[in-house]
Amino acid sequence: MTQRTPKRVESDEPMSASEIASYIASKDDFALEMRCLQSARGFGFEVQHGGTYLDPATAKWRQFDLRLSKATGQRRVWLAVECKSLRSSYPLVVSCASRTRAESVHSILVHPNGSPAVREHKHSQLFPAEQPLGKSAMQVGRKGDGGYNAAEQDTYAKWSQAIESASGLIASAWTERTHAHLVLPLLVVSKDALWRIDYDANGVAAEPQACDEVTLYLGRSVVHAPIHPATREPLPYPITYPIGHLLICTEVGYGALLATVSDRDSLWWDRAFEA
């Protein structure tokens, strides 16, 4: 006999102010987004908040959370930030293997002689080989019957939006020809809601550990077709920009990242742009 999934019962009783406040404190993405916005402004980033972009995969308009930018000298970094409020009882768990040399790569958009080009940095100092690299990410929680439940749909949708938002930042980077540009997608989750499991070469898992940052491997490329600023016609040389990694941080890790990037003397800049 087929079991039917019970329907969710919703109460007709009006929500109280305290109940709404409780929801915002524990589950609301926008509250996390606002805190991330304030942090970015506090560290002096240029910020776009809550704008829209055309998703090339679905041809639908979508709204991004945050787009951050910071420049030092002739170098500029762009962060496409999406925020996802998670409960510590249903955290995001990222399974990691050692990053290979082929995966140790990132790309910079440059403009030699005024024309855009992508410079690939192999043996990346920003994403070094033999460091933990996420290959799978899902939320894990307890079920009412004592078992466990795992799902990836909710967070997958959010980090997919970060990637597509990053593709829009490539368009912005293309028009700013005075800088070399690094574009990175970033997913921010709630404090105490990010875990990592490291696997060795034999597939043996280490003890799960709570963390504030981890990198998920994407191995994707975004194709951007530039538009001529005067005629608005597509130009004949589209840009293919590889996006190899997604940064995943808790709110704590996000603050630490912004502090590092905002330090103009930080070695992060030399590693990112391979000085």
C-alpha positions as CSV (number, residue, x, y, z in Angstrom):
1,M,0.0,0.0,0.0
2,T,1.4,3.4,-1.0
3,Q,2.0,5.8,1.8
4,R,0.9,9.3,1.3
5,T,2.9,12.3,2.4
6,P,0.9,14.1,5.1
7,K,-0.2,17.6,4.1
8,R,1.3,20.5,6.0
9,V,-1.3,22.0,8.2
10,E,-1.3,25.8,8.4
11,S,-3.0,27.7,11.2
12,D,-5.4,30.6,10.4
13,E,-4.4,32.3,13.6
14,P,-2.6,35.6,12.9
15,M,1.2,35.7,13.5
16,S,2.3,37.8,16.5
17,A,5.2,40.2,16.5
18,S,7.3,38.0,18.7
19,E,6.7,35.0,16.4
20,I,7.8,37.0,13.3
21,A,10.8,38.3,15.2
22,S,11.7,34.7,16.2
23,Y,11.5,33.6,12.5
24,I,13.7,36.5,11.4
25,A,16.3,35.7,14.1
26,S,16.6,32.0,13.1
27,K,15.6,31.6,9.4
28,D,15.4,34.8,7.5
29,D,17.9,35.2,4.6
30,F,17.3,38.9,4.4
31,A,18.4,39.5,8.0
32,L,21.7,37.7,7.3
33,E,22.0,39.7,4.1
34,M,21.6,43.0,5.9
35,R,24.3,42.0,8.4
36,C,26.6,41.1,5.5
37,L,25.8,44.4,3.8
38,Q,26.8,46.3,6.9
39,S,30.0,44.4,7.3
40,A,31.0,45.1,3.7
41,R,30.3,48.8,4.1
42,G,32.3,48.8,7.3
43,F,35.3,47.4,5.5
44,G,35.0,50.0,2.8
45,F,33.8,47.9,-0.1
46,E,31.8,49.3,-3.0
47,V,28.5,47.6,-2.7
48,Q,25.5,46.8,-4.9
49,H,22.5,45.5,-2.9
50,G,19.5,43.7,-4.2
51,G,19.6,44.5,-7.9
52,T,18.5,42.2,-10.7
53,Y,20.2,40.4,-13.5
54,L,19.2,38.2,-16.5
55,D,19.9,34.6,-15.7
56,P,21.5,33.2,-19.0
57,A,20.5,29.6,-18.0
58,T,16.8,30.3,-17.7
59,A,16.4,33.6,-19.5
60,K,14.6,34.9,-16.4
61,W,15.2,37.9,-14.3
62,R,16.6,37.2,-10.9
63,Q,17.7,39.2,-7.9
64,F,21.1,39.1,-6.4
65,D,21.9,39.6,-2.7
66,L,25.2,41.6,-2.8
67,R,27.9,42.5,-5.2
68,L,31.1,43.7,-3.6
69,S,34.1,45.4,-5.2
70,K,37.5,46.5,-3.8
71,A,40.5,47.9,-5.7
72,T,44.1,48.5,-4.8
73,G,46.4,49.9,-7.4
74,Q,45.6,48.4,-10.8
75,R,44.0,45.4,-9.3
76,R,40.3,44.9,-8.5
77,V,38.4,42.0,-6.8
78,W,34.7,41.4,-7.3
79,L,32.6,39.2,-5.0
80,A,29.2,37.9,-6.0
81,V,27.6,37.2,-2.6
82,E,24.5,35.1,-1.8
83,C,23.2,34.6,1.7
84,K,21.5,31.6,3.1
85,S,20.2,31.4,6.7
86,L,20.6,27.9,8.1
87,R,19.9,26.3,11.5
88,S,22.7,24.7,13.3
89,S,20.4,21.6,13.6
90,Y,20.3,21.4,9.8
91,P,23.8,22.6,8.7
92,L,25.6,22.5,5.4
93,V,28.1,19.6,5.3
94,V,30.9,19.8,2.6
95,S,32.8,16.6,1.8
96,C,36.4,17.3,0.7
97,A,39.2,15.6,-1.1
98,S,42.7,16.9,-1.6
99,R,42.9,19.5,-4.4
100,T,44.9,18.2,-7.4
101,R,47.4,20.3,-9.3
102,A,44.9,20.4,-12.2
103,E,42.3,21.9,-9.9
104,S,44.8,24.5,-8.5
105,V,44.0,27.2,-10.9
106,H,42.2,30.6,-11.0
107,S,41.8,33.2,-13.7
108,I,42.2,37.0,-14.0
109,L,40.6,39.3,-16.6
110,V,43.1,41.7,-18.1
111,H,43.1,44.2,-20.9
112,P,46.5,44.1,-22.7
113,N,46.5,46.8,-25.4
114,G,42.9,47.7,-24.5
115,S,41.4,44.3,-25.5
116,P,40.0,41.9,-22.9
117,A,41.8,38.6,-22.3
118,V,41.8,35.9,-19.6
119,R,45.0,35.1,-17.9
120,E,45.0,31.7,-16.3
121,H,47.1,31.1,-13.1
122,K,48.1,27.4,-12.8
123,H,49.6,26.2,-9.6
124,S,47.4,28.9,-7.9
125,Q,48.6,30.4,-4.7
126,L,45.1,31.4,-3.9
127,F,43.8,27.8,-4.3
128,P,46.9,25.7,-3.6
129,A,47.2,22.0,-4.4
130,E,47.0,19.3,-1.7
131,Q,44.5,21.4,0.4
132,P,41.0,20.3,1.2
133,L,38.6,21.0,-1.7
134,G,34.8,20.4,-1.5
135,K,33.4,18.0,-4.0
136,S,29.9,17.6,-2.5
137,A,27.7,19.8,-0.3
138,M,24.4,19.0,1.3
139,Q,22.3,19.9,4.4
140,V,22.0,17.2,7.0
141,G,19.5,17.0,9.8
142,R,17.6,14.6,12.1
143,K,14.2,13.1,11.1
144,G,11.4,12.6,13.5
145,D,11.7,8.8,13.4
146,G,15.3,9.0,14.7
147,G,16.9,8.7,11.2
148,Y,18.7,11.4,9.2
149,N,17.7,13.6,6.3
150,A,20.0,15.0,3.7
151,A,19.1,17.5,0.9
152,E,21.0,19.8,-1.5
153,Q,18.2,21.7,-3.3
154,D,18.0,24.8,-1.1
155,T,21.7,25.6,-0.9
156,Y,22.3,24.5,-4.5
157,A,19.8,27.1,-5.7
158,K,21.6,29.8,-3.7
159,W,25.1,29.0,-4.8
160,S,24.0,28.6,-8.4
161,Q,22.7,32.2,-8.1
162,A,26.1,33.3,-6.9
163,I,27.7,31.8,-10.0
164,E,25.2,33.5,-12.3
165,S,25.6,36.8,-10.5
166,A,29.4,36.4,-10.9
167,S,28.8,36.2,-14.7
168,G,27.2,39.7,-14.5
169,L,30.2,41.0,-12.7
170,I,32.4,39.8,-15.6
171,A,30.5,42.3,-17.8
172,S,31.3,45.1,-15.4
173,A,35.0,44.0,-15.3
174,W,35.1,44.0,-19.1
175,T,34.2,47.7,-19.2
176,E,36.7,48.8,-16.7
177,R,39.9,48.5,-18.6
178,T,42.3,50.2,-16.2
179,H,42.4,47.2,-13.8
180,A,43.2,43.5,-13.7
181,H,40.1,41.8,-12.3
182,L,39.4,38.7,-10.2
183,V,35.7,37.6,-9.9
184,L,34.7,35.1,-7.2
185,P,31.3,33.7,-6.2
186,L,30.6,33.5,-2.4
187,L,27.9,31.8,-0.4
188,V,27.5,33.0,3.2
189,V,25.6,30.8,5.7
190,S,24.8,31.3,9.4
191,K,27.2,30.9,12.2
192,D,27.7,27.3,13.5
193,A,26.0,26.0,10.3
194,L,29.0,24.8,8.2
195,W,30.8,21.5,8.6
196,R,33.6,19.8,6.6
197,I,34.6,16.2,6.2
198,D,38.0,15.5,4.7
199,Y,38.6,12.2,2.8
200,D,42.0,10.8,2.2
201,A,43.2,9.2,-1.1
202,N,41.8,5.9,0.0
203,G,38.4,7.3,0.6
204,V,38.6,7.1,4.4
205,A,36.8,10.0,6.1
206,A,38.2,12.0,9.0
207,E,36.1,13.2,11.9
208,P,33.6,15.9,10.8
209,Q,34.7,19.3,11.9
210,A,32.8,22.6,12.2
211,C,34.5,25.4,10.2
212,D,34.0,29.0,9.1
213,E,35.2,28.6,5.5
214,V,35.6,26.0,2.9
215,T,36.0,25.9,-0.9
216,L,33.7,24.0,-3.3
217,Y,35.0,22.9,-6.7
218,L,33.0,24.1,-9.6
219,G,35.2,23.7,-12.7
220,R,32.8,25.8,-14.7
221,S,33.2,28.6,-17.3
222,V,31.1,31.6,-17.9
223,V,30.8,32.9,-21.5
224,H,30.2,36.7,-21.7
225,A,29.3,38.3,-25.0
226,P,30.3,42.0,-24.7
227,I,28.1,44.7,-26.1
228,H,29.5,47.6,-28.0
229,P,28.9,50.7,-25.8
230,A,27.8,52.9,-28.8
231,T,25.9,50.5,-31.1
232,R,24.7,48.1,-28.4
233,E,25.5,45.3,-30.8
234,P,27.3,42.1,-29.6
235,L,31.0,42.2,-30.3
236,P,32.5,39.3,-32.2
237,Y,34.9,38.1,-29.5
238,P,33.0,36.6,-26.5
239,I,34.9,36.2,-23.2
240,T,35.2,32.7,-21.6
241,Y,36.0,33.2,-17.9
242,P,36.7,30.0,-15.9
243,I,35.1,30.0,-12.4
244,G,36.8,27.1,-10.7
245,H,35.8,27.6,-7.1
246,L,32.9,28.7,-4.9
247,L,33.9,30.2,-1.5
248,I,31.6,29.1,1.3
249,C,31.8,31.0,4.6
250,T,29.9,31.4,7.8
251,E,29.1,34.9,8.8
252,V,32.2,34.8,10.9
253,G,34.4,33.6,8.0
254,Y,32.9,36.2,5.8
255,G,34.0,38.9,8.1
256,A,37.5,37.5,8.3
257,L,37.6,37.3,4.4
258,L,36.5,41.0,4.1
259,A,39.1,42.0,6.7
260,T,41.9,40.3,4.7
261,V,40.8,41.7,1.3
262,S,40.4,45.2,2.7
263,D,44.1,45.1,3.9
264,R,46.0,46.6,1.0
265,D,49.2,45.1,2.3
266,S,47.8,41.6,2.7
267,L,49.6,38.8,0.9
268,W,46.1,37.8,-0.3
269,W,46.4,40.3,-3.1
270,D,49.8,39.0,-4.3
271,R,48.5,35.4,-4.2
272,A,45.3,36.4,-6.1
273,F,47.1,38.3,-8.8
274,E,50.3,36.3,-8.7
275,A,52.6,39.3,-8.1
